[in-house]
Amino acid sequence: MAENANYWLFRSTGTTKRNPRFCLENNVVTYGWSDYDLKKNQDEGLKWIKKNYSAKAASMAKNFTSINKGDVVVLPDYGVSFISIGRVLKHEYRQEWRHADASNTYSVKWLVKYYPRNDLSSAFQRSLKYMGTFLNLWQYREELSRLIRGGFKKLEEDYGGKLDELNDESIERIAKHINNRQNLNFQDGEFEKFIMHILELQYPNLAGVQNSNKAEAKNVKSLTLSADYGILDIGITFNVQVEQHDGTSGGYALDRISKSDDNDPYFKKVLVTTGKLTDEIIEKEKEKGVVLIGPKRIAEMILENFDKIDYHYKAKLNLASEIVVLKD
């Protein structure tokens, strides 16, 4: 395996020549836009895609062409119960598959065709829920390299990363730490930015913006995060209220976000709180249709993404004495 290999997720569609079974049987991954061989005629092809599809599709097609011999591709099945992992051999333009919009292909040597998703790290499993066609998996480079070198043994036997050390005691320790505002060094609004940062790390298809105080007062939300699921041609927006709360979480923030006036089924209301969750709050969450993220879930996300958290936020979290599990 080339040391400089890149790692990519392909999510194939249901068309005859682009579904997972076809890709596995024919040792390829296919990515359409059949009027042009995008490796040989990239400029002309991208202009055509932009004109006939969209600028976003052209950007995606350009990303596809950046894949090279020796790179690794991960192909999930429809239910994401299994993944296939292969090494790219070469790009091929197949005129005979043009009618199925599958002419641009990469020939692949499959290293494993049915590797169980449950044997992957929890963060990797969540990334597989990404419903777009294509995703750079750079953050799982080490995990995938270990799997390939180890001959795809059970992950718990082969993967020695920090995720193996996530246990209830560690999560409880950090949840207790962030439940006390005096332990944290965030100024007004900074904690909201940190929550947006950690959500974007946890769910790679999310992108967010922080609302101004004026906008938050009007729209009853601290953050707005969106996910575009291109394969389904839908977008989902999350209206997020962020609450730093000592002790037990109150009901005020939950009431606020529940009043967000977006009734579209593709809008979701979320409360992120450092306050402890009582049975009453959890029951109220269900009644109001709000997704509730409490201190334990925040702690899990911090642990799972600690290496990727911006240094600025690491300092603000003041967790050096608490994350014993993450020390070298």
C-alpha positions as CSV (number, residue, x, y, z in Angstrom):
1,M,0.0,0.0,0.0
2,A,1.4,3.4,-1.0
3,E,2.4,5.5,2.0
4,N,0.8,8.6,0.4
5,A,-2.5,6.8,-0.5
6,N,-5.7,8.7,0.0
7,Y,-8.9,7.2,1.3
8,W,-12.4,7.8,-0.2
9,L,-16.0,6.7,0.4
10,F,-18.1,5.9,-2.7
11,R,-21.8,5.6,-2.2
12,S,-23.1,3.9,-5.4
13,T,-26.6,4.4,-6.7
14,G,-29.3,1.9,-7.5
15,T,-28.9,2.0,-11.3
16,T,-27.9,-1.2,-12.9
17,K,-24.3,-0.4,-13.6
18,R,-23.7,1.7,-10.5
19,N,-25.1,-0.5,-7.6
20,P,-22.8,-2.1,-5.1
21,R,-23.3,-5.7,-6.4
22,F,-22.4,-4.7,-9.9
23,C,-19.3,-2.9,-8.6
24,L,-18.1,-5.9,-6.6
25,E,-18.8,-8.4,-9.4
26,N,-17.0,-6.2,-12.0
27,N,-14.2,-4.9,-9.8
28,V,-15.0,-1.2,-10.4
29,V,-16.5,1.9,-8.9
30,T,-18.4,4.0,-11.4
31,Y,-19.2,7.7,-11.2
32,G,-21.2,8.7,-14.3
33,W,-21.1,11.9,-16.3
34,S,-20.7,9.7,-19.3
35,D,-20.4,12.3,-22.1
36,Y,-16.7,13.0,-21.3
37,D,-13.7,11.0,-20.2
38,L,-13.1,13.3,-17.2
39,K,-9.4,12.3,-16.8
40,K,-8.5,13.2,-20.3
41,N,-11.0,16.1,-21.0
42,Q,-11.4,17.5,-17.5
43,D,-11.9,21.2,-18.4
44,E,-14.4,20.6,-21.1
45,G,-16.2,17.9,-19.1
46,L,-16.5,20.1,-16.0
47,K,-18.0,22.9,-18.0
48,W,-20.5,20.5,-19.5
49,I,-21.5,19.2,-16.1
50,K,-21.8,22.7,-14.6
51,K,-24.1,23.7,-17.5
52,N,-26.2,20.6,-17.6
53,Y,-26.3,19.7,-13.8
54,S,-24.9,22.3,-11.4
55,A,-21.8,24.0,-10.0
56,K,-21.9,21.6,-7.1
57,A,-22.0,18.6,-9.4
58,A,-19.0,20.0,-11.3
59,S,-17.1,20.4,-8.0
60,M,-17.9,16.8,-7.1
61,A,-16.8,15.6,-10.5
62,K,-13.5,17.4,-10.1
63,N,-13.0,15.7,-6.7
64,F,-13.6,12.3,-8.4
65,T,-10.7,13.0,-10.8
66,S,-8.3,13.5,-7.9
67,I,-8.4,9.8,-7.1
68,N,-5.2,8.1,-8.2
69,K,-3.7,4.6,-8.5
70,G,-3.0,3.1,-5.1
71,D,-5.8,5.1,-3.3
72,V,-8.2,3.2,-1.2
73,V,-12.0,3.2,-1.7
74,V,-14.7,2.2,0.8
75,L,-18.0,1.1,-0.7
76,P,-20.9,0.7,1.8
77,D,-23.9,-1.5,1.0
78,Y,-27.4,0.0,1.0
79,G,-28.1,-0.9,4.6
80,V,-24.5,-0.1,5.7
81,S,-24.3,-3.5,7.4
82,F,-21.1,-4.2,5.5
83,I,-18.5,-2.3,3.7
84,S,-16.1,-3.3,0.9
85,I,-12.6,-2.0,0.8
86,G,-10.5,-1.9,-2.4
87,R,-7.3,-0.4,-3.9
88,V,-7.6,1.7,-7.1
89,L,-5.7,0.2,-10.1
90,K,-6.5,2.7,-12.8
91,H,-9.1,5.0,-14.3
92,E,-11.0,3.6,-17.3
93,Y,-13.6,5.3,-19.6
94,R,-16.0,2.6,-20.7
95,Q,-18.0,3.6,-23.8
96,E,-20.2,0.5,-23.5
97,W,-21.6,1.7,-20.2
98,R,-22.5,5.1,-21.4
99,H,-26.2,4.4,-21.6
100,A,-26.3,3.7,-17.9
101,D,-24.4,6.9,-17.1
102,A,-21.5,4.8,-15.8
103,S,-18.7,5.3,-18.3
104,N,-16.2,7.0,-15.9
105,T,-14.8,4.2,-13.7
106,Y,-12.0,3.2,-11.5
107,S,-10.8,-0.4,-11.7
108,V,-10.5,-1.7,-8.2
109,K,-8.8,-4.7,-6.5
110,W,-11.2,-5.6,-3.7
111,L,-9.2,-6.4,-0.5
112,V,-12.3,-7.3,1.4
113,K,-15.9,-7.4,0.1
114,Y,-18.0,-8.0,3.2
115,Y,-16.4,-6.4,6.2
116,P,-18.9,-5.9,9.1
117,R,-19.7,-2.3,9.9
118,N,-20.0,-3.1,13.6
119,D,-16.3,-4.0,13.7
120,L,-15.3,-0.4,12.8
121,S,-14.8,2.4,15.3
122,S,-18.0,4.2,16.4
123,A,-16.9,7.5,14.7
124,F,-16.2,5.7,11.4
125,Q,-19.7,4.0,11.6
126,R,-21.3,7.4,12.0
127,S,-19.5,8.7,9.0
128,L,-20.9,5.9,6.9
129,K,-24.3,7.4,7.5
130,Y,-23.3,10.2,5.1
131,M,-25.7,9.9,2.2
132,G,-23.7,11.9,-0.3
133,T,-22.0,10.1,-3.2
134,F,-18.4,10.9,-2.3
135,L,-16.5,11.7,0.9
136,N,-12.8,12.0,1.8
137,L,-12.0,9.6,4.7
138,W,-8.7,11.2,5.6
139,Q,-9.5,11.1,9.3
140,Y,-9.8,7.3,9.2
141,R,-6.5,6.8,7.4
142,E,-4.8,5.1,10.4
143,E,-7.8,2.8,11.1
144,L,-8.1,1.7,7.5
145,S,-4.3,1.2,7.2
146,R,-4.4,-1.0,10.3
147,L,-7.2,-3.1,8.9
148,I,-5.4,-3.6,5.6
149,R,-2.1,-4.5,7.3
150,G,-3.8,-6.8,9.7
151,G,-5.7,-8.8,7.1
152,F,-9.1,-7.5,8.3
153,K,-9.1,-9.1,11.7
154,K,-11.8,-8.1,14.2
155,L,-11.3,-4.4,15.0
156,E,-11.0,-5.1,18.7
157,E,-8.1,-7.4,18.0
158,D,-6.2,-5.1,15.7
159,Y,-7.1,-1.5,16.3
160,G,-5.2,0.1,19.2
161,G,-6.6,3.6,18.9
162,K,-8.0,5.8,21.6
163,L,-11.6,4.8,20.8
164,D,-11.0,1.4,22.5
165,E,-10.4,3.2,25.7
166,L,-13.7,5.1,25.8
167,N,-15.5,3.7,28.9
168,D,-18.3,4.8,31.2
169,E,-15.8,6.1,33.8
170,S,-14.1,8.4,31.3
171,I,-17.4,9.8,29.9
172,E,-18.8,10.4,33.4
173,R,-15.6,12.2,34.4
174,I,-15.7,14.6,31.5
175,A,-19.5,15.1,31.7
176,K,-19.1,16.1,35.3
177,H,-16.3,18.5,34.3
178,I,-18.3,20.3,31.7
179,N,-21.3,20.5,33.9
180,N,-19.5,23.1,36.0
181,R,-19.0,26.3,34.1
182,Q,-16.1,27.4,36.4
183,N,-14.1,24.5,34.9
184,L,-14.4,26.0,31.4
185,N,-12.8,29.2,30.0
186,F,-15.3,30.2,27.2
187,Q,-16.5,33.8,26.8
188,D,-20.0,34.7,25.7
189,G,-20.8,33.0,22.4
190,E,-17.5,31.0,22.3
191,F,-19.1,27.8,23.7
192,E,-21.7,28.0,21.0
193,K,-18.9,28.1,18.4
194,F,-17.3,25.1,20.1
195,I,-20.5,23.1,19.9
196,M,-20.8,23.9,16.2
197,H,-17.1,22.8,15.8
198,I,-17.6,19.5,17.6
199,L,-20.9,18.7,15.7
200,E,-19.2,19.3,12.4
201,L,-16.4,16.9,13.4
202,Q,-18.8,14.3,14.6
203,Y,-21.1,14.5,11.6
204,P,-18.8,15.3,8.5
205,N,-21.8,16.2,6.3
206,L,-22.9,19.0,8.6
207,A,-22.0,22.7,8.0
208,G,-23.1,25.4,10.4
209,V,-23.3,29.1,11.2
210,Q,-23.7,30.9,14.5
211,N,-26.6,33.3,14.8
212,S,-26.1,36.8,16.1
213,N,-27.7,37.7,19.4
214,K,-30.3,39.7,17.6
215,A,-31.1,36.8,15.2
216,E,-31.1,34.3,18.1
217,A,-33.6,36.4,20.0
218,K,-35.9,36.5,16.9
219,N,-35.4,33.0,15.6
220,V,-35.0,31.2,18.9
221,K,-31.8,29.3,17.9
222,S,-28.1,29.7,18.7
223,L,-26.9,27.7,15.6
224,T,-28.1,26.6,12.3
225,L,-26.5,23.5,10.8
226,S,-27.4,21.9,7.5
227,A,-26.7,18.6,5.8
228,D,-27.2,18.1,2.0
229,Y,-28.0,14.5,1.0
230,G,-27.4,14.7,-2.7
231,I,-28.2,11.1,-3.4
232,L,-31.7,11.7,-2.0
233,D,-32.0,15.3,-3.4
234,I,-33.0,16.7,0.0
235,G,-31.4,18.9,2.6
236,I,-32.0,18.8,6.4
237,T,-31.5,21.8,8.7
238,F,-31.0,21.6,12.4
239,N,-32.0,24.6,14.6
240,V,-29.8,24.3,17.7
241,Q,-30.1,26.0,21.0
242,V,-27.0,25.8,23.2
243,E,-27.2,26.0,27.0
244,Q,-24.3,26.1,29.5
245,H,-26.0,25.1,32.7
246,D,-24.5,24.1,36.0
247,G,-26.2,21.3,37.9
248,T,-29.5,20.1,36.5
249,S,-30.7,21.4,33.1
250,G,-33.8,23.6,33.3
251,G,-36.7,23.7,31.0
252,Y,-36.3,27.2,29.7
253,A,-33.9,26.4,26.8
254,L,-36.1,23.5,25.8
255,D,-39.1,25.7,25.7
256,R,-37.2,28.2,23.6
257,I,-36.1,25.9,20.9
258,S,-39.4,24.2,20.7
259,K,-40.9,27.5,19.6
260,S,-38.7,27.6,16.6
261,D,-41.3,28.3,13.8
262,D,-39.9,25.9,11.2
263,N,-42.6,23.2,10.6
264,D,-41.0,21.7,7.6
265,P,-40.3,18.0,8.2
266,Y,-36.7,18.6,7.1
267,F,-36.1,21.0,9.9
268,K,-35.1,19.5,13.3
269,K,-35.0,21.2,16.6
270,V,-32.0,20.4,18.9
271,L,-31.0,21.4,22.4
272,V,-27.4,21.0,23.4
273,T,-27.0,21.4,27.2
274,T,-24.2,20.9,29.7
275,G,-26.9,20.5,32.4
276,K,-27.7,17.1,33.8
277,L,-30.8,15.5,32.3
278,T,-33.7,14.6,34.6
279,D,-36.5,12.2,33.7
280,E,-38.8,15.2,33.6
281,I,-36.6,17.0,31.0
282,I,-36.3,13.8,28.9
283,E,-40.1,13.3,28.9
284,K,-40.6,16.9,28.0
285,E,-38.2,16.6,25.1
286,K,-40.3,13.8,23.7
287,E,-43.5,15.8,24.0
288,K,-42.0,18.8,22.2
289,G,-40.2,16.8,19.5
290,V,-36.8,18.2,20.4
291,V,-33.6,16.2,20.0
292,L,-31.7,16.5,23.3
293,I,-27.9,16.3,23.6
294,G,-26.7,16.3,27.2
295,P,-23.4,16.4,29.0
296,K,-22.7,12.6,28.5
297,R,-23.2,12.8,24.7
298,I,-21.0,16.0,24.6
299,A,-18.3,14.1,26.6
300,E,-18.5,11.2,24.1
301,M,-18.0,13.6,21.2
302,I,-15.1,15.3,22.9
303,L,-13.3,12.0,23.5
304,E,-14.0,10.6,20.0
305,N,-12.8,13.7,18.3
306,F,-10.1,15.0,20.7
307,D,-7.2,14.7,18.3
308,K,-9.1,16.8,15.7
309,I,-10.5,19.5,18.0
310,D,-9.0,22.9,17.4
311,Y,-6.2,23.7,19.8
312,H,-8.0,27.0,20.8
313,Y,-11.0,25.0,22.0
314,K,-8.9,22.4,23.7
315,A,-7.4,25.1,25.9
316,K,-10.8,26.5,26.6
317,L,-12.1,23.1,27.7
318,N,-9.4,22.9,30.4
319,L,-9.4,19.1,30.3
320,A,-5.7,18.3,30.7
321,S,-6.2,16.8,34.2
322,E,-9.5,15.1,33.3
323,I,-8.8,13.2,30.1
324,V,-6.5,10.6,31.6
325,V,-7.5,8.2,28.8
326,L,-6.0,10.4,26.1
327,K,-2.6,10.9,27.6
328,D,0.3,9.4,25.6
